[in-house]
Amino acid sequence: MSPETTGPAAVIVLAAGAGTRMKSRTPKILHEIGGRSMVGHALLAARSIAPRQLALVVRHERDLVAAHVSALDPAAVIVDQDDVPGTGRAVQMALEALDARGELSGTVVVTYGDVPLLTGGLLSELVAAHEAENNAVTVLTAVLDDATGYGRILRAADGTVTGIREHKDASDAERAIREVNSGIYAFEASMLRTALAQVTTDNAQGEMYLTDVLGLARDAGGRVSAVVTEDRWQVEGANDRIQLSALGAEHNRRIIEAWMRSGVTVVDPATTWIDATVTLDEDVRLLPNTQLHGTTTVARDAVVGPDTTLTDVVVGEAAKVTRTHGSGSTIGAKASVGPFTYLRPGTVLGETGKIGAFYETKNVTIGRGSKLSHLGYAGDAEIGEDTNIGCGNITANYDGEKKHRTVIGSGVRTGSNTVFVAPVTVGDGAYSGAGTIIRKDVPPGALAVSLAAQRNADGWVLKNRQGSNSAQLAQAAQDARLTAAPQSSQSPATTEEGK
């Protein structure tokens, strides 16, 4: 990247808080919305403005958070906050860590790991205003209808920022101010370094406040300004489950709106959830109660839903997926799945194929045009093209210790309730009779049957289930048959007399 297109000197993401109001063993910033952790959203926004360096300050559940961040962004610098509390100390430690890699000069952006709807576009706007106005500090602010609990922005007559007054310390007149501090800033690096050295913990909370830097910057002759966003959601943090849910709903609303503007039909946005990592083509149709997660992709003209949840599933062009729960699977073009179908990882359904009602599949490849229509299980199997698997078929793939594969060729037709006891191979064009248990390989074109002669034990119910409803019905039917027997025996004579 050329110097002309390089972004700010650094972005510092503050993520050291315990998040006790979340009441969770999971660190607050690792809670997810839209298929991505809150800190994952923060890192994505930070990287989108192309900083020369990126640091993340951690403390609570340090190892867990650091491992997660390193997996998402291996180049991010992990900084441990010490026992001195406060956002000012967190930024100071990050600045020291980054300076150790080469002293920073230029713009340093400070943001948070629990502000998941913040976009790179808004951060770019903040940086652009900061540098165009040659500010020492530029703070991102929002105007709220109810500013209770937020720090208020105090401005001079010329519009520059004179300070930030915390709600608990504000006068009645100051509490009437609706412009609030987001806590997101752009700083000039050398000023920030100098000012942080002067910030103390001499306050009621015993913390190093980052907000103190604004006053120190003004005292040193620096200009402090603000960029106001009308989109309050971009600066909203999640401190508890209620706020997390609200942010998740708003994130989903934006995702769905963006897809609809891109040519996707969403019949009921209120019951449709789409992760940020999902990809949809034009003319996809999503029916009510559909959830798309992970790396799911849906191609043009496909219809998904209703009542369908797909995670990491590839849906081909013009495919139809109805009332299905699937993960780690591929559905070919013009194929159909469902209703009431369970696709487990490793399922690959070929073009124009079908997996029908009440079917479960796992680690199975199904060729073009083949059909598994209803009431069955296919696992650890390979099925060729244009094969029809009958109702109630299963692959018995587990012997109690190991899994085994079933291979079924192309053009095969199997009768109802066929069981394939793996490992077994069925050749191309073979058939099986209803109720067949296939324990040996079936040659191409052969008919496999495993039927014993049917034996009826007359009177068994009357003898062994005396007094039951079945016995009573059987007795009544038997009596009716005996009563009708004489009439039947006279029928031929009557017929002869009528000739």
C-alpha positions in Angstrom: 0.0 0.0 0.0 1.4 3.4 -1.0 1.8 6.2 1.6 -0.9 8.2 -0.2 -3.5 5.5 0.5 -2.3 4.5 3.9 -4.8 5.1 6.7 -4.1 6.5 10.2 -0.9 5.7 12.1 -2.8 3.3 14.4 -6.1 2.1 15.7 -6.3 1.2 19.4 -9.3 -1.1 20.4 -10.1 -1.1 24.1 -11.3 -4.5 25.2 -10.1 -5.0 28.8 -13.4 -4.7 30.6 -14.9 -7.5 32.6 -18.5 -6.9 31.3 -20.0 -8.1 34.6 -23.5 -7.0 33.6 -23.5 -9.6 30.9 -23.6 -12.2 33.7 -21.7 -14.8 31.6 -18.6 -17.0 31.7 -18.0 -15.8 28.1 -16.1 -12.4 28.0 -18.5 -9.7 26.9 -16.7 -8.9 23.7 -16.8 -12.5 22.6 -20.6 -12.6 22.5 -21.9 -12.7 18.9 -24.3 -10.8 16.8 -24.8 -11.6 13.1 -22.4 -14.5 13.2 -19.4 -12.6 14.4 -18.1 -11.7 17.9 -18.5 -8.0 19.0 -14.7 -7.7 18.9 -14.7 -9.3 15.5 -17.0 -6.5 14.2 -14.7 -3.9 15.9 -11.6 -5.4 14.3 -13.2 -5.5 10.9 -14.2 -1.8 11.1 -10.7 -0.9 12.3 -8.9 -2.8 9.5 -11.2 -1.3 6.9 -9.5 2.1 7.3 -6.1 0.6 6.7 -4.2 1.6 9.8 -0.4 1.1 9.8 -0.7 -0.6 13.1 -3.6 -2.0 15.2 -3.5 -2.8 18.9 -6.0 -4.3 21.2 -5.9 -3.8 25.0 -6.9 -6.8 27.1 -7.2 -7.8 30.7 -10.3 -9.8 31.7 -10.0 -13.4 30.5 -6.8 -12.3 28.8 -5.8 -15.6 27.2 -9.2 -16.4 25.9 -9.7 -13.0 24.3 -6.1 -12.9 23.0 -6.5 -16.3 21.3 -9.7 -15.2 19.6 -8.3 -11.9 18.4 -5.1 -13.5 17.1 -7.2 -16.1 15.1 -9.2 -13.2 13.5 -6.3 -10.8 13.0 -2.8 -12.3 13.5 -1.1 -8.9 12.9 -3.0 -7.2 15.7 -0.7 -6.3 18.7 -2.1 -7.6 22.0 -1.5 -5.3 24.9 -2.0 -6.2 28.5 -3.4 -3.5 30.8 -1.8 -3.3 34.2 -3.5 -2.7 37.6 -3.9 1.0 37.0 -7.6 1.4 36.0 -9.1 3.6 33.4 -9.3 4.1 29.6 -6.5 6.7 29.8 -4.1 4.0 31.1 -5.3 1.5 28.5 -4.5 3.9 25.7 -1.2 4.9 27.3 -0.1 1.2 27.5 -1.1 0.6 23.9 0.7 3.7 22.7 3.9 2.6 24.5 3.7 -0.9 23.0 3.2 0.5 19.5 6.0 3.1 20.0 8.3 0.3 20.9 7.9 -0.9 17.3 8.7 2.5 15.9 7.4 5.8 17.4 4.0 6.8 16.0 3.3 10.0 14.2 0.1 11.1 12.7 -3.5 10.1 13.7 -4.3 7.6 16.4 -7.9 6.3 16.5 -9.3 4.9 19.7 -12.4 2.7 19.7 -13.9 -0.2 21.6 -14.5 -3.9 21.4 -18.2 -3.7 22.3 -19.5 -1.3 19.6 -20.4 -3.8 16.9 -22.3 -1.6 14.5 -19.6 0.9 14.1 -18.5 1.0 10.4 -15.3 1.8 8.7 -17.1 4.5 6.8 -17.8 6.4 10.0 -14.3 5.9 11.2 -13.0 7.2 7.9 -15.2 10.3 8.3 -13.8 10.9 11.7 -10.2 10.6 10.5 -10.8 12.8 7.5 -12.4 15.6 9.6 -9.6 15.3 12.2 -6.8 15.7 9.6 -8.6 18.3 7.4 -9.1 20.6 10.5 -5.7 19.9 11.9 -7.2 19.0 15.2 -5.4 17.8 18.3 -8.4 15.8 19.2 -11.6 14.9 17.4 -14.4 13.2 19.2 -17.2 11.2 17.7 -20.6 12.3 19.1 -24.2 11.5 18.7 -27.4 13.3 19.5 -29.9 11.3 21.6 -33.5 11.9 22.5 -32.6 10.6 26.0 -29.0 11.2 27.0 -29.3 10.0 30.6 -26.1 8.4 31.8 -23.9 9.7 29.0 -21.2 12.3 29.1 -22.4 15.6 27.6 -20.4 17.5 25.0 -19.6 21.1 26.0 -18.9 23.5 23.1 -17.6 27.0 22.8 -19.2 29.7 20.7 -17.1 28.8 17.7 -18.3 25.2 17.8 -15.1 23.7 19.1 -15.3 21.3 22.1 -14.4 22.7 25.5 -14.9 19.5 27.4 -17.0 16.5 28.4 -19.2 16.5 31.5 -20.2 13.2 32.9 -23.9 12.9 33.7 -23.4 12.6 37.5 -21.3 15.8 37.5 -23.5 17.8 35.1 -25.6 20.8 36.1 -29.3 20.9 35.1 -28.5 23.0 32.1 -25.7 20.7 31.0 -28.0 17.6 31.4 -30.4 19.3 29.0 -27.6 18.9 26.3 -28.5 16.0 24.0 -25.1 15.7 22.3 -23.2 12.9 24.0 -19.7 11.4 23.9 -19.3 8.1 22.1 -15.8 7.5 23.6 -14.4 7.1 20.1 -11.6 9.6 19.2 -9.0 10.6 16.7 -5.9 12.0 18.4 -2.7 13.6 17.1 -0.1 11.1 18.3 2.5 13.4 19.8 -0.1 15.4 21.7 -1.7 12.2 23.0 1.6 10.9 24.2 2.4 14.2 26.0 -1.1 14.6 27.5 -1.3 11.0 28.8 1.9 11.6 30.8 0.0 14.3 32.7 -3.2 12.4 33.3 -3.5 11.3 37.0 -5.8 9.1 39.0 -6.7 11.9 41.3 -10.4 11.5 41.1 -13.3 9.8 42.9 -12.9 6.6 40.9 -9.1 6.5 41.1 -8.9 6.0 37.3 -7.0 7.6 34.5 -9.7 9.2 32.4 -9.1 9.4 28.6 -11.5 12.4 28.6 -8.9 14.4 30.6 -6.8 14.5 27.4 -9.3 16.9 25.8 -8.8 19.6 28.4 -5.0 19.1 28.4 -5.0 19.4 24.6 -6.9 22.7 24.7 -4.7 24.1 27.5 -1.7 23.4 25.2 -3.3 25.4 22.4 -4.6 22.4 20.4 -8.0 22.4 18.6 -10.6 20.0 19.9 -13.6 19.4 17.6 -16.3 16.8 17.1 -17.9 14.8 14.3 -21.6 14.2 14.9 -23.3 11.1 13.6 -27.0 10.9 13.1 -26.8 7.1 13.3 -26.7 6.5 17.1 -26.6 2.7 16.6 -23.0 3.0 15.3 -21.9 4.2 18.7 -24.1 2.0 20.9 -22.3 -0.5 23.1 -23.6 -3.7 24.7 -23.3 -3.9 28.4 -25.9 -6.6 29.1 -28.0 -9.2 27.3 -30.8 -6.7 26.6 -28.6 -4.3 24.8 -26.9 -7.2 23.0 -30.3 -8.3 21.7 -31.3 -4.9 20.6 -28.0 -4.4 18.7 -28.4 -7.9 17.1 -31.9 -7.0 15.9 -30.7 -3.7 14.4 -27.7 -5.4 12.8 -30.0 -8.0 11.3 -32.5 -5.3 10.0 -29.6 -3.6 8.2 -28.3 -6.8 6.7 -31.7 -7.8 5.4 -32.4 -4.3 4.0 -29.1 -4.3 2.2 -29.9 -7.7 0.6 -33.3 -6.6 -0.4 -31.8 -3.6 -2.1 -29.4 -6.0 -3.9 -32.3 -8.0 -5.4 -33.1 -10.6 -2.8 -36.8 -11.2 -1.9 -37.3 -11.5 1.9 -41.0 -12.3 2.4 -41.0 -11.7 6.2 -38.0 -9.7 7.4 -39.2 -9.9 11.0 -38.7 -13.7 11.1 -35.6 -13.9 8.8 -32.1 -13.8 10.2 -29.0 -13.5 8.1 -25.4 -13.5 9.3 -23.0 -10.9 8.0 -20.9 -13.7 6.5 -23.6 -15.0 4.3 -23.6 -14.4 0.5 -26.8 -14.2 -1.6 -27.3 -13.7 -5.4 -30.0 -11.7 -7.1 -33.5 -13.2 -7.3 -33.0 -15.5 -4.3 -36.3 -15.8 -2.4 -36.3 -16.3 1.4 -39.5 -17.4 3.0 -40.6 -16.8 6.6 -38.7 -18.2 9.6 -35.5 -18.7 7.7 -32.0 -18.4 9.3 -28.8 -18.3 7.3 -25.6 -18.6 9.2 -21.9 -18.9 8.8 -20.5 -19.1 5.2 -23.8 -20.1 3.6 -24.2 -19.1 0.0 -27.4 -19.1 -2.0 -27.4 -18.9 -5.8 -29.8 -17.1 -8.2 -33.4 -18.2 -8.2 -33.1 -20.5 -5.3 -35.9 -20.6 -2.7 -35.1 -21.2 0.9 -37.8 -21.7 3.6 -40.1 -21.5 5.3 -38.9 -22.8 8.7 -35.3 -23.5 7.5 -31.9 -23.1 9.2 -28.7 -23.4 7.2 -25.2 -23.1 8.5 -22.2 -23.2 6.1 -24.4 -24.6 3.3 -24.0 -24.0 -0.4 -27.3 -23.8 -2.2 -27.2 -24.0 -6.0 -29.1 -22.1 -8.6 -32.9 -22.6 -8.7 -32.7 -25.1 -5.8 -35.5 -25.4 -3.3 -35.0 -26.0 0.4 -38.1 -26.4 2.6 -38.3 -26.9 6.3 -34.8 -28.1 6.6 -32.0 -28.0 9.1 -28.6 -28.3 7.5 -25.0 -27.6 8.1 -21.7 -28.2 6.2 -23.6 -29.3 3.1 -23.9 -28.6 -0.7 -27.2 -28.6 -2.6 -26.8 -28.7 -6.4 -28.6 -26.6 -8.9 -32.4 -27.3 -9.4 -32.2 -29.8 -6.5 -34.9 -30.0 -3.9 -34.6 -30.7 -0.1 -37.4 -31.2 2.4 -39.7 -30.8 4.1 -38.5 -31.9 7.5 -35.0 -32.9 6.4 -31.8 -32.9 8.4 -28.6 -32.4 6.4 -25.5 -33.1 8.5 -22.0 -32.1 7.5 -20.5 -33.8 4.4 -23.8 -34.0 2.5 -23.4 -33.3 -1.2 -26.6 -33.4 -3.3 -26.1 -33.3 -7.1 -28.0 -31.2 -9.7 -31.7 -32.0 -9.9 -31.4 -34.4 -7.1 -33.8 -34.8 -4.2 -33.7 -35.4 -0.5 -37.3 -35.6 0.7 -39.4 -35.6 3.8 -38.1 -37.0 7.1 -34.7 -37.8 5.7 -31.3 -37.6 7.5 -28.0 -37.5 5.7 -24.4 -37.4 6.7 -21.1 -37.6 4.8 -22.9 -38.7 1.7 -22.5 -37.8 -2.0 -25.6 -38.1 -4.1 -25.3 -37.9 -7.9 -27.1 -35.9 -10.4 -30.9 -36.7 -10.6 -30.9 -39.2 -7.8 -33.7 -39.2 -5.3 -34.0 -40.1 -1.6 -37.6 -39.3 -1.3 -38.8 -40.0 2.2 -38.3 -41.6 5.6 -34.7 -42.8 5.6 -31.1 -42.3 6.6 -28.0 -42.2 4.4 -24.7 -41.9 6.1 -21.1 -42.5 5.0 -22.3 -43.4 1.5 -21.8 -42.7 -2.2 -24.8 -42.8 -4.5 -24.5 -42.5 -8.3 -26.7 -40.7 -10.8 -30.4 -41.3 -11.6 -30.8 -43.7 -8.7 -34.1 -43.9 -6.8 -33.8 -44.9 -3.1 -37.1 -46.3 -1.9 -39.1 -45.2 1.2 -37.7 -46.3 4.5 -34.2 -47.2 3.2 -31.2 -46.8 5.6 -27.5 -47.3 5.4 -26.4 -49.3 8.5 -23.0 -47.7 8.6 -21.9 -48.4 12.2 -20.9 -51.8 13.6 -20.5 -50.6 17.1 -16.9 -49.7 16.8 -16.2 -48.3 13.3 -18.0 -46.5 10.5 -18.2 -48.2 7.1 -19.2 -46.9 3.6 -22.0 -47.9 1.3 -21.5 -47.5 -2.4 -24.6 -47.5 -4.6 -24.2 -47.1 -8.3 -26.2 -45.2 -11.0 -29.6 -46.2 -12.2 -30.3 -48.3 -9.1 -33.9 -48.8 -7.9 -34.4 -50.0 -4.3 -37.6 -51.3 -2.8 -39.2 -49.9 0.4 -37.4 -50.7 3.7 -34.1 -51.8 2.1 -31.2 -51.9 4.6 -27.6 -51.6 3.4 -25.3 -53.2 5.9 -22.0 -51.5 5.2 -19.4 -52.0 3.9 -21.4 -53.0 0.8 -21.5 -52.1 -2.9 -24.5 -52.1 -5.2 -23.7 -52.1 -8.9 -25.2 -49.9 -11.6 -28.7 -50.7 -12.7 -29.4 -53.1 -9.8 -32.7 -53.5 -8.0 -33.7 -54.6 -4.5 -37.0 -56.0 -3.4 -39.1 -54.5 -0.5 -37.7 -55.4 2.9 -34.4 -56.5 1.6 -31.3 -56.6 3.9 -28.3 -56.2 1.7 -25.3 -57.8 3.4 -23.3 -58.8 0.3 -22.3 -56.8 -2.8 -24.9 -56.7 -5.5 -23.7 -57.1 -9.1 -24.7 -54.6 -11.8 -28.2 -55.3 -13.1 -29.0 -57.9 -10.4 -32.2 -58.1 -8.3 -31.4 -58.4 -4.6 -34.0 -60.1 -2.4 -33.8 -61.5 1.1 -37.4 -62.7 1.8 -38.5 -65.6 3.9 -41.9 -67.3 3.2 -44.7 -65.6 5.1 -46.2 -67.7 7.9 -49.6 -66.9 9.5 -50.2 -68.3 13.0 -54.0 -68.5 13.0 -55.7 -67.6 16.3 -52.5 -66.2 17.9 -54.2 -63.0 19.1 -57.2 -64.7 20.6 -54.8 -67.0 22.4 -52.1 -64.6 23.6 -54.0 -61.3 23.9 -57.2 -62.3 25.5 -59.4 -59.4 26.5 -57.6 -56.9 24.4 -59.3 -54.6 21.8 -57.4 -56.5 19.1 -58.8 -59.8 20.3 -62.3 -58.5 20.5 -62.1 -57.1 17.0 -60.6 -60.3 15.7 -63.3 -62.4 17.3 -66.0 -60.2 15.8 -64.5 -60.5 12.4 -64.2 -64.2 12.7 -67.8 -64.5 13.8 -68.9 -62.4 10.9 -67.0 -64.6 8.5 -68.6 -67.8 9.9 -72.0 -66.2 9.7 -71.5 -65.3 6.1 -70.1 -68.7 5.1 -73.4 -70.6 4.5 -74.7 -67.8 2.3 -71.5 -68.1 0.2 -71.9 -71.8 -0.1 -75.4 -71.5 -1.5 -74.4 -68.9 -4.1 -73.3 -71.4 -6.8 -76.6 -73.4 -6.5 -78.7 -70.3 -6.7 -76.7 -69.2 -9.7 -77.2 -72.6 -11.4 -81.0 -72.5 -10.8 -81.2 -69.1 -12.3 -79.7 -70.2 -15.6 
